[in-house]
Amino acid sequence: MPALTPLPRRLVVAITGATGSLFGIRLLQVLKGSDVETHLVLSRWGARTLIHETPFTVEQVRDTYVNTYPELATAAIEGPSPVNGAMEYTFTRAIGAKG
């Protein structure tokens, strides 16, 4: 029986408009260099709060601590559409689609 490949450990950190964005940034800092793949969801108001409450810029946090997906960041989002009891979003670009 072949050995199973372990699944990567992933964590999504969401920073919203609520106070405390420094805790999200600190979590990303602690996980940097670990075996945990980090992803950041940053709302518009989360970005505003981050700028006012921390010494970091949005670009510094994004570029230093998380994986980025430019093909999604520049995509148009369609949806949500209910599919089999879940909400589905489609990310589209002129040259293809991810979703």
Residue frames as a rotation matrix with the C-alpha (Angstrom) as fourth column:
MET 1
0.583 0.812 0.000 0.00
0.812 -0.583 0.000 0.00
0.000 0.000 -1.000 0.00
PRO 2
-0.162 -0.680 0.715 1.52
0.594 -0.646 -0.480 3.38
0.788 0.347 0.508 -1.01
ALA 3
-0.575 -0.122 -0.809 2.23
0.773 -0.404 -0.489 5.93
-0.268 -0.907 0.327 1.70
LEU 4
0.517 0.817 0.253 -0.33
0.849 -0.527 -0.034 8.70
0.106 0.233 -0.967 1.95
THR 5
-0.546 -0.633 0.549 0.89
0.565 -0.762 -0.317 12.21
0.619 0.137 0.773 1.29
PRO 6
-0.334 0.453 -0.827 -0.11
0.825 -0.283 -0.489 14.45
-0.455 -0.845 -0.279 4.19
LEU 7
0.465 0.587 0.663 -2.40
0.793 -0.609 -0.018 17.33
0.393 0.534 -0.749 3.32
PRO 8
-0.581 -0.681 0.445 -0.90
0.411 -0.718 -0.562 20.79
0.703 -0.144 0.697 3.69
ARG 9
-0.139 0.488 -0.862 -1.90
0.938 -0.215 -0.273 22.73
-0.319 -0.846 -0.428 6.78
ARG 10
-0.553 0.056 0.831 -3.71
0.490 -0.785 0.379 25.92
0.674 0.617 0.407 5.77
LEU 11
-0.237 0.486 -0.841 -5.15
0.850 -0.316 -0.422 28.81
-0.470 -0.815 -0.338 7.72
VAL 12
-0.120 0.296 0.948 -7.24
0.630 -0.715 0.303 31.74
0.767 0.633 -0.100 6.52
VAL 13
-0.549 -0.071 -0.833 -6.90
0.731 -0.523 -0.437 34.88
-0.405 -0.849 0.339 8.63
ALA 14
0.088 0.669 0.738 -9.72
0.802 -0.487 0.346 37.40
0.591 0.561 -0.580 8.18
ILE 15
-0.750 -0.266 -0.606 -9.27
0.565 -0.734 -0.377 41.02
-0.344 -0.625 0.701 9.19
THR 16
0.097 0.881 0.462 -12.51
0.918 -0.258 0.300 42.98
0.384 0.395 -0.835 9.21
GLY 17
0.017 -0.031 0.999 -13.35
0.057 -0.998 -0.032 46.49
0.998 0.058 -0.015 10.32
ALA 18
0.928 0.313 -0.204 -13.42
0.197 0.056 0.979 45.47
0.318 -0.948 -0.010 13.97
THR 19
0.478 -0.784 0.396 -10.61
-0.858 -0.513 0.020 46.63
0.187 -0.350 -0.918 16.18
GLY 20
0.503 -0.349 0.791 -7.81
-0.364 0.745 0.560 44.13
-0.784 -0.569 0.248 16.73
SER 21
0.942 -0.161 -0.296 -6.14
-0.246 0.270 -0.931 43.87
0.230 0.949 0.215 13.34
LEU 22
0.072 -0.971 0.230 -2.80
-0.962 -0.129 -0.243 43.75
0.265 -0.203 -0.943 15.16
PHE 23
0.058 0.007 0.998 -3.76
-0.579 0.815 0.027 40.31
-0.814 -0.579 0.052 16.50
GLY 24
0.917 0.302 0.261 -4.31
0.046 0.570 -0.820 39.05
-0.396 0.764 0.509 12.95
ILE 25
0.651 -0.745 -0.143 -0.96
-0.532 -0.314 -0.786 40.47
0.541 0.588 -0.601 11.84
ARG 26
-0.072 -0.695 0.715 0.78
-0.983 0.172 0.068 38.94
-0.171 -0.698 -0.695 14.86
LEU 27
0.478 0.312 0.821 -0.72
-0.227 0.947 -0.228 35.55
-0.849 -0.077 0.523 14.05
LEU 28
0.991 -0.135 -0.025 0.60
-0.002 0.165 -0.986 35.83
0.137 0.977 0.164 10.48
GLN 29
0.316 -0.928 0.197 4.04
-0.847 -0.369 -0.382 36.77
0.427 -0.047 -0.903 11.84
VAL 30
0.018 -0.269 0.963 4.14
-0.787 0.590 0.180 33.77
-0.617 -0.761 -0.201 14.19
LEU 31
0.634 0.348 0.691 3.13
0.047 0.874 -0.484 31.38
-0.772 0.339 0.538 11.39
LYS 32
0.780 -0.415 -0.469 5.61
-0.604 -0.301 -0.738 32.76
0.165 0.859 -0.485 8.85
GLY 33
-0.254 -0.947 -0.197 8.25
-0.879 0.311 -0.361 30.13
0.403 0.081 -0.911 8.24
SER 34
-0.339 0.218 0.915 6.15
-0.556 0.738 -0.382 27.37
-0.759 -0.638 -0.129 9.79
ASP 35
-0.958 0.023 0.286 4.53
0.214 0.722 0.658 24.51
-0.191 0.691 -0.697 7.91
VAL 36
-0.023 0.993 -0.118 1.19
0.669 -0.073 -0.740 26.37
-0.743 -0.096 -0.662 7.93
GLU 37
-0.696 -0.080 0.713 0.19
0.668 -0.435 0.604 27.99
0.262 0.897 0.356 4.64
THR 38
-0.386 0.541 -0.748 -1.47
0.503 -0.556 -0.662 31.32
-0.773 -0.631 -0.058 5.47
HIS 39
-0.464 0.382 0.800 -4.03
0.736 -0.336 0.587 33.26
0.493 0.861 -0.125 3.49
LEU 40
-0.821 0.129 -0.557 -5.46
0.292 -0.743 -0.602 36.69
-0.491 -0.657 0.572 4.25
VAL 41
-0.048 0.838 0.544 -8.98
0.879 -0.223 0.422 37.99
0.475 0.498 -0.725 3.74
LEU 42
-0.739 -0.282 -0.612 -8.97
0.542 -0.788 -0.292 41.74
-0.400 -0.547 0.735 4.27
SER 43
0.309 0.910 0.276 -12.16
0.944 -0.258 -0.206 43.77
-0.117 0.324 -0.939 3.98
ARG 44
0.111 -0.197 0.974 -12.16
0.462 -0.858 -0.226 47.40
0.880 0.475 -0.005 2.92
TRP 45
0.725 0.216 0.654 -12.83
-0.412 -0.624 0.663 48.49
0.551 -0.751 -0.364 6.51
GLY 46
0.858 -0.504 -0.101 -10.28
0.444 0.628 0.639 45.99
-0.258 -0.593 0.763 7.77
ALA 47
0.063 -0.842 0.536 -7.67
0.899 -0.185 -0.397 47.74
0.433 0.507 0.745 5.64
ARG 48
0.288 0.120 0.950 -8.71
-0.075 -0.986 0.148 51.10
0.955 -0.114 -0.275 7.07
THR 49
0.969 0.111 0.219 -8.48
-0.228 0.066 0.972 49.79
0.093 -0.992 0.089 10.62
LEU 50
0.594 -0.804 0.007 -5.10
0.801 0.593 0.083 48.18
-0.071 -0.044 0.996 9.92
ILE 51
0.000 -0.601 0.799 -3.68
0.589 -0.646 -0.486 51.50
0.808 0.470 0.354 8.69
HIS 52
0.340 0.234 0.911 -4.96
-0.398 -0.841 0.365 53.41
0.852 -0.487 -0.193 11.73
GLU 53
0.906 0.160 0.393 -4.15
-0.423 0.281 0.861 50.85
0.027 -0.946 0.322 14.43
THR 54
0.671 -0.699 0.247 -0.81
0.556 0.695 0.457 49.41
-0.491 -0.169 0.854 13.32
PRO 55
0.120 -0.715 -0.688 2.53
-0.365 -0.677 0.640 50.64
-0.923 0.175 -0.342 11.98
PHE 56
-0.598 -0.347 0.722 2.01
0.395 0.656 0.643 48.46
-0.697 0.670 -0.255 8.87
THR 57
-0.420 0.502 -0.756 0.63
-0.860 -0.486 0.155 49.21
-0.290 0.715 0.636 5.44
VAL 58
0.650 0.702 0.290 -1.74
-0.507 0.685 -0.523 46.81
-0.566 0.193 0.802 3.70
GLU 59
0.702 -0.430 -0.568 0.98
-0.495 0.278 -0.823 46.10
0.511 0.859 -0.018 1.14
GLN 60
-0.351 -0.875 0.335 3.54
-0.866 0.166 -0.472 45.24
0.357 -0.455 -0.816 3.84
VAL 61
-0.141 0.375 0.916 1.21
-0.673 0.643 -0.366 42.71
-0.727 -0.668 0.162 5.45
ARG 62
0.839 0.541 -0.051 0.11
-0.383 0.523 -0.762 41.20
-0.385 0.659 0.646 2.15
ASP 63
0.608 -0.639 -0.471 3.57
-0.526 0.120 -0.842 40.98
0.594 0.760 -0.263 0.61
THR 64
-0.342 -0.846 0.408 5.37
-0.858 0.104 -0.504 39.77
0.384 -0.523 -0.761 3.73
TYR 65
-0.629 0.058 0.775 3.06
-0.646 0.515 -0.563 37.31
-0.432 -0.855 -0.287 5.41
VAL 66
0.172 0.830 0.531 0.59
-0.234 0.558 -0.796 35.70
-0.957 0.013 0.291 3.01
ASN 67
-0.609 -0.201 0.767 0.20
0.624 0.475 0.620 33.89
-0.489 0.857 -0.163 -0.28
THR 68
-0.289 0.513 -0.809 -1.21
-0.458 -0.816 -0.354 36.08
-0.841 0.268 0.470 -3.01
TYR 69
-0.293 0.330 0.897 -3.37
0.750 0.662 0.002 35.23
-0.593 0.673 -0.441 -5.99
PRO 70
-0.731 -0.030 -0.681 -3.27
-0.207 -0.942 0.264 38.09
-0.650 0.334 0.683 -8.49
GLU 71
-0.903 0.424 -0.068 -5.53
0.058 0.277 0.959 36.18
0.426 0.862 -0.275 -10.86
LEU 72
-0.139 0.884 -0.446 -8.25
0.945 0.252 0.206 36.28
0.295 -0.393 -0.871 -8.20
ALA 73
-0.319 -0.038 -0.947 -7.50
0.611 -0.772 -0.175 39.76
-0.725 -0.634 0.270 -6.89
THR 74
-0.797 -0.019 -0.603 -8.11
-0.367 -0.778 0.509 41.20
-0.480 0.627 0.614 -10.35
ALA 75
-0.862 0.492 0.120 -11.05
0.460 0.663 0.590 38.93
0.211 0.564 -0.798 -11.19
ALA 76
-0.452 0.845 0.285 -14.69
-0.764 -0.532 0.365 39.85
0.460 -0.053 0.886 -11.48
ILE 77
-0.970 0.153 0.188 -16.85
-0.007 0.757 -0.653 37.95
-0.243 -0.635 -0.734 -9.02
GLU 78
-0.401 0.889 -0.222 -20.22
-0.589 -0.065 0.806 36.58
0.702 0.453 0.549 -10.04
GLY 79
-0.244 0.401 -0.883 -22.69
0.529 0.818 0.225 35.21
0.813 -0.412 -0.411 -7.54
PRO 80
-0.807 -0.284 0.517 -23.56
-0.393 0.913 -0.112 33.91
-0.440 -0.294 -0.849 -5.16
SER 81
-0.096 0.763 -0.639 -25.76
-0.821 0.303 0.484 31.25
0.563 0.571 0.598 -6.70
PRO 82
0.134 0.172 0.976 -27.30
-0.817 0.577 0.010 28.45
-0.561 -0.798 0.218 -4.64
VAL 83
0.067 -0.186 -0.980 -25.91
-0.720 0.671 -0.176 25.06
0.691 0.717 -0.089 -5.74
ASN 84
0.068 0.017 -0.998 -26.70
0.281 0.959 0.036 21.87
0.957 -0.283 0.060 -3.82
GLY 85
0.767 0.369 -0.525 -27.36
0.582 -0.054 0.811 23.73
0.271 -0.928 -0.257 -0.58
ALA 86
-0.036 -0.828 -0.560 -24.20
0.789 -0.368 0.493 25.87
-0.614 -0.424 0.666 -0.80
MET 87
0.840 0.233 -0.490 -23.54
-0.044 -0.871 -0.490 29.31
-0.541 0.433 -0.721 -2.18
GLU 88
0.214 -0.758 0.616 -21.25
0.887 0.415 0.204 29.31
-0.410 0.503 0.761 -5.21
TYR 89
0.577 -0.173 -0.798 -19.15
-0.269 -0.963 0.014 32.22
-0.771 0.207 -0.602 -6.47
THR 90
0.599 -0.419 0.682 -17.42
0.789 0.453 -0.414 32.33
-0.136 0.787 0.602 -9.85
PHE 91
0.223 -0.646 -0.730 -14.23
-0.035 -0.754 0.656 34.30
-0.974 -0.121 -0.191 -10.42
THR 92
0.666 0.093 0.740 -13.90
0.695 0.283 -0.661 35.31
-0.271 0.954 0.124 -14.06
ARG 93
-0.141 -0.713 -0.687 -11.24
-0.078 -0.683 0.726 36.97
-0.987 0.155 0.040 -16.16
ALA 94
0.403 0.268 -0.875 -11.01
-0.821 -0.317 -0.475 37.75
-0.405 0.910 0.093 -19.83
ILE 95
-0.238 -0.629 -0.740 -8.68
-0.882 0.459 -0.105 34.77
0.406 0.628 -0.664 -20.37
GLY 96
-0.552 0.052 -0.832 -10.35
0.130 0.991 -0.024 32.12
0.823 -0.121 -0.554 -18.25
ALA 97
0.371 0.737 0.565 -12.21
-0.595 -0.278 0.754 31.32
0.713 -0.616 0.335 -15.06
LYS 98
-0.812 -0.440 -0.384 -11.52
0.057 0.595 -0.802 30.02
0.581 -0.673 -0.458 -11.58
GLY 99
-0.283 0.740 0.610 -14.25
-0.889 -0.441 0.122 29.13
0.359 -0.508 0.783 -9.20
